[in-house]
Amino acid sequence: MHIVVLDPGFGSRTFCKQLQVPDSRISLVDRTNDHRLRPLLYRTAIFWIGK
């Protein structure tokens, strides 16, 4: 079985990690190959500006 997840978010990634289907492949297809947590980058920038 081949499972394809389009534009995965946090829930989809958690789901794929917990999915246990024997003899299956999981493909994550995202618009970008950048997997940084953007809200944390924003908060880090505000923290450094506020210092």
HUNORHU-V734987 format. One line per field, one symbol per residue. ss: DSSP state (2 for helix, 1 for strand, 0 for the rest). phi: phi as a letter, one per 20 degrees, with the letter a starting at -180 (. if undefined). psi: psi as a letter, one per 40 degrees, with the letter a starting at -180 (. if undefined). A space follows every 50 residues. Layout:
# HUNORHU-V734987
ss->???
phi->???
psi->???
This chain:
# HUNORHU-V734987
ss->01111100022222222200000011111000000002222222222222 0
phi->.ddddelfdfffffgffefcdflcdcdddcfcdddeefgfffffffffff f
psi->hhhhhhgiaddddddddehghifiihhhhidifhfigdddddddddddde .
